[in-house]
Amino acid sequence: MASRSYANLLDLIGGGDLLDDFVQSPRNLPRVMTVPGIISDLDGDSDVSSSGCRERKIIVANMLPLQAKRDIETGKWCFSWDEDSILLQLKDGFSSDTEVIYVGSLKVEIDTSEQDAVAHKLLGDFNCVPTFLPHELQKKFYLGFCKQQLWPLFHYMLPICSDHGDRFDRAIWQAYVSANKIFADKVMEVINPDDDFVWVHDYHLMVLPTFLRKKFNRVKLGFFLHSPFPSSEIYRTLPVRDEILRGLLNSDLIGFHTFDYARHFLSCCSRMLGLDYESKRGHIGLDYFGRTIFIKILPVGIHMGRLDSVLNLPSTSSKLKEIQEEFKDKKVILGVDDMDIFKGINLKFLAVEQLLQQKPHLQGQVVLIQVVNPARGSGKDVQEAKKEAYSIAQRINDRYGSNDYQPVIIIDRHVPRFEKSAYYALAECCIVNAVRDGMNLVPYKYIVCRQGTPKLDEAVGRRSDCPRTSMLVVSEFIGCSPSLSGAIRVNPWDIEAVADALDMALTIGEPEKKLRHEKHYRYVSSHDVAYWARSFMQDLERACKDHYSKRCWGMGWGLAFRVISLSHGFRKLSHDHIISAYKRTSRRAIFLDYDGTIVSQSSINKTPSTEVISVLNALCNDTKNIVFIVSGRARDSLSEWFASCKLLGLAAEHGYFLRWNSDSEWETGHFSADLDWKQIVLPVMQSYTEATDGSNIEIKESALVWHHQDADPDFGSCQAMELLDHLESVLANEPALVKRGQHIVEVKPQGVTKGLVAEKVLLNMVNGGNPPDFVMCIGDDRSDEDMFESILSTASCPSLPAAPDIFACTVGRKPSKAKYFLDDTYDVVRLLEGLAASSNPSKPRHLGQFQCNFAVVEHDSFLAPEPVCMASGKVPCGSRTV
């Protein structure tokens, strides 16, 4: 019988065959106590407060930081901590009273009959929760999707043909999703969602955040990617690219080793999901449906104490003495790499060959010791890389070696940590030549080992005041490269350049070596694994501090699930609620945006439908209503489109032009008539248009707009920022305002906003003796926020006899000054139809009756004509008669 880990998989990934493939499910742990004396209900959100409990961190990774072996005599499993695991070492970054729970798989397969006993033992003795993936699922998940799809892709290897990687296979993708679901279920068994922090590690679990966020909308969740993140050109080839991006975006904080990796991720979010990001007080934030997902950039460090303890071992000093004697009078270059196609071992050997060829005096003196860690895979590519490496090494040794000298020594076996540390301490230079790698810690370990310890110095007979030196040659394509500013950075594909870098590292002066070493050691020793973990958790706490200040609800099916996070007063506008208010009121003002509100933004045909025209006429024919379309469109377009709506008020170009009805003339108010600045702006915009493919200029009577929605997202955004700065500088003394909107840069006269239109109409009603008792405003973009703000402030004017019913409504669930939202333009039109059906059409009237008794006033807060009632002498708040 399949466990709940596999439940609803049809909903998750759109395929049900997977359940039949893996019928043997892992067993669930019994529920655990999260508060003394109380067992949490894990089938729903926990309302139990655990303020009296220790702070808890839940670390989730593919593998638990444990070593496992079966006792030969008793046949029982024995477990111990893996002291080299970064997951175990990061605990040093937490306070001593923090409880850490680990969730992950074991490195060995446990028989089903033993899983319950092992699970209880691991939870009780190690605070570890094992996942126990079925064998077939584990194979398809890890060896399949992780190693055949994600790992090559994230290292820039595309399956161009069948001989170079495996094509996308939906069956192993489903296994990946299924495995992530099991990991999430295990977290749910132990989490107290109100208090615990969850930290998920690496590319194996990139959709796990979706499952946790779906169960607990306010879960405090961080994710750190230990591998590279590829550029958008590479990543976009993945058929399930959106699902993985959305999975990561269900985290609160996403960490990367370098800015390059973070930049690639942000570019993918921009190009594929249309998301914008910005720096907020030094922290990069992505706005995702009202939630801010923060980006953390910090390379992981090493565990200084662990490395020092190894250096202090007698076996380390003994080995160091041995190899010092063996390589006496030799210049030792060290490489320590896994045997795979991305570590650049072959290129490294070619560079040494080039060095010996170019510098004959180094023959007999230079030795490259290449320590090869056991390969993590055994594919065809690995075997070919290994064969080529041995072939090149043999060629070099045959040509430049002798009976007592080998230029290239390959150590291809398990090398104990003490022996590896001895080689680090011996080498004059360390080279990491990977063509693509995540965070390679070999340079950090080398620096610490070259620094040594007092005990090691004493054991090998070295004075404590002896200068410490080290030289690093590192590929510019590895994660630690940016943090090692004193290293010689190389392009591993440029064999001659790498050879020159090795020559420089060996021949550079001792004072320079000392300065570079000291600089590196200061960084490595202060930015250790504890610093990394502590910094990440501090940022995660900061990212989660506003979780309970907003309302949250889930939206979307399966892996498209996301959480909408908005202010507590923000809710969907109920048709029944607004129609009830509409029926009981008699002086109504209705303001409607055009694009994105009553006509879809995605529609190619921007003319209003007959349905929209009909409902607008029905509203306008009700003598209790004043209806305005307030748009950024040109007045000619609006006049043409709404020619049949005789009583409809129009405000064009964000309010620069205003017309009360079809019989009245267009007004421009008291805005500056000086539009000479357009002659300055147009040539500037034209130059940016010529330089930016896909951009265009919209010329309005009062404004100029540069559009870049069809340009490359990154380049268009970059050009928009540059254009904004350029125009602000050239228009510093002109009566014009430069604003950047969504995919636009607009220049318009100062003081022009949609808010002034709403304010003018409302004050006109007040001073005409018809103060509004119902105000509705619907819009979808940033310019409409001015209207929302205006109707809220104007309607609170003391001259109003009573506060009107106000319905400020944005289109789409997003942060807004409006109190209400509607889902889309269809929802807007349905609402208007409901209002129109509740109207009482009577004798047609002209809006001129609201204008005939008004003179022009100048308002303190904006320059625009404002009405004043000549009969009563009343003047709007903040106005004075001219």
C-alpha positions, 0 to 999 in steps of 0.5 A: 500500500502506498504511503501518503508520501505518494498521495495526490501525485496526479495533482502534483505532476500530471501522471499516475503511473509512478504509483504503480512503479513504487508500491513499496513505501517508506514507513512513517515515523510516529508523531513526535512531541514538539511541546512537553506533554503535547503531541502535535497534530501533523495532519493540519497546521499546528496551533501549539505554541512552543515558546518554552522549547529550545530553538530548533533548526531542521536541516534537510539534505539528500544524505544524512551526515552519518556513517553506517556499517553493519556489525559483523558479529551482531548483524546490527547496524552501527552509526556514527557522525561523519565528521567531514560533512558540512551539514554537521560542521555548520552546527558551530554557527548556531547557539549552544542551546539550538536543537538541530534535526537532520532529515535525509537518506542514509548512504546504505540501503536498509531492509524494510523489516529493519527501517522502524528500528533504525528510524527510532535509533537515529531519531533518539541517538542522533536527532536524524530522520531517515527518508528510506526511499525505495530502491527503484525510486532512489535510483531514478531520483538520484542516479537518474534525474539528479545526475543525468539531468540536473548535474550536467545541465548546471555544469553547462553540459547539454545532451546535444546527441545521445553520446553526450548526455541523456535526453529529458525523461519524464519518468525520472522527473516524476521520480524526482518529484516523488522523492522530494515529496517524501522528504517533505513528508518527513519534515512535516512529521517533526516540524513545529511550523510556527517556530522552527527554521528549515534549511534545505540544501542543494539541487536534489531537493529544489521542489521540496519548498513547494510541498512545505509551503503548501502545507504550512503557508508561513513556514520559515524556509531557506534554500542553499544551492551548492552547485553552479546555477547556469545562465538562462540560455542553458537553463531554459532548455530544461523542460521543467524549468518553470516548476523548479524555479517556482519551487525555489521561490517558495523559499524565503531565502535562496543562497548562492556561492557567487554573484554570478550564480545568483545573477543567472538565477535572477535572469531566469526568473526575469525571462521565464516568469517575468519577475523583477528584483531590486536591492533593498538596503543591501539585500537583493529581493524578488517580489513574488505575489506579495512575498519578498524572496531574498537572495544570499550570496556567500561562499561556504567555508571550512571547519578550522578546528577539524582541519587543525586537529588533523594537522596535529595528528602524529600521522600527519607530521610523520607523513609530512617528514616522509614526503619532504625527504622524498621530494627534497629539492623539488618544486611541488605543485598539488592538485586534488580533484574528483575524477570527472569531466568538469575538474579539468585534470587533463587540461592541467596535465597539458599545462604542465607539459607546456610548462616543461616544454617552454621552461627547460630549466624546470625539467627535473625540478617541478613535480605535479602530484595529482590526488584523485578522489574516487569518482562519484559516477562510473559513466562513459564520460568518466572512463574516457576522462580517466583514460585520457588523463593517464595517457597524457601523464604517461606521455609527459613522464616518458618525455621528461622523466627519468629513473628517479624523476617523474614530472606527473604523479597520480595518486589514484586511491583512497587517501586518508585525510592526514595524508592529504593534509601532509601533501597540502602542507608540502606543496609550494603551489596548489592548482584547481583547474576545473572548467565548471565547479560549485564551491571547491574547498581545496584552495581553502584547505591548502591555505590552512595547511600551509599555515600549519599549527604550533604542534605540527611546526614542533613535530617537523622542526620548523620555527614558529616565526618562520614565514608562511607562504602559499600560491594558488592558481585557480580557475575563474569558473569555480565558486571560491575564485571571487573570494581569493583575490590573491590567487592567480586566476586562469581560464583553464581552456587556455593551456599556455596561460595556465602554464604561464600562471604555474611558472609565475607561482613558482618563481615569484618572490618570497615576500609576495608569496607571504603577502598573498598567503596572509591575505588569504589566511585572514579571509579563510580563517574568519569566513569559516563554515560557522560564519557561513551558517550563522550569516545565512540563518541571520538573513533567514530570520530577517526574511521571515520577520514579517510572516505574520504581519500579512494575510496568506493564502495558497493559489495554484495546482501542483508544482505551480502552487504559490502563496499570496501574501497581502495586508490584512485589510486586503480582500476580494471585492464581493459582488453582493457587498458592492451591489448592496451599497450601490442600491442604497446610494444616490450620488455615485462616482465611478472611475475606471482604468482602461488597459488591463482593467476593462480590456485585457493587457494581452489582447491585440485588439485594444478597442472595447467590446460591444459588451463593455460599451453596453455596460458603460452606457447602462451605468452612464444613463443612470442619473445617479452616476458619474462615470469616467474612463481614466487612461494613459491613452491618447484622447483621439483613441478614446474619443473614437472608441467611446463615441457611442457613450455620450455621457461618459467622462474621459481623461486621456494621457493620465489626466492631462486632457479631460472631457466631461461628456461627448458634448463638451470640449477637452480641457487641459487644466493649469498644467504647464503649456510649455512642452519644448522639453519634448524636443530634448527628450525625443532625440535621446529616446531615438538613440536608445531605440536604435541601440535597443532591439525590440524597443519603440517610442510612443509619442503622445500630445503631452508625453513621450514613452519609451517601451522595452517590453519586446526587448531582451529583458536584461538589456532592456531593463539596463537600458531603461535605467540608463535612459532614466538617469540620462533624461533626469540629468538633461531635464533637471531645469525643465517642467517635466517629470521622468518616471519608470514603469513596467517596461516603460520610461515615460516623460510627462509634464509635472503634476499630471497624475490620474489622482488629480482627475479623481480629485477634480471630479469628486470636488466638483460634485461636492461644490455642486451640492451633490457630495458623493455617497458612493465612490468606486475606482478600479485599476491595475497598474502603478498609475492607478495607485494615485487614484486610490490614494486620491479618493481616500484622501478627498473623500475624507474632506471635512466639507463632506456631510458624511463619509461615502462608501469607498471601493478602491479595487486593483485588478490582480492579487498584488500589493496595492493601496486599494482595499479590494481586488478583482482577479482579472478583466473578466471579473471587472466586466461581470461586476460592472454588469451587476451594477448596471443591472441594479441601476434605474435608467431614467431621463438622459441628462448631460454632465454640463449641469454639474459644470455650469455653476463653477469657476476656476480655483487654484489648488495648493497641492496641484496646478489644475482648474478646480470648481467652486460653487458660486451659489454657496461660495464653498471652496474645496479643502486646501483651495483658494479662489483666483 
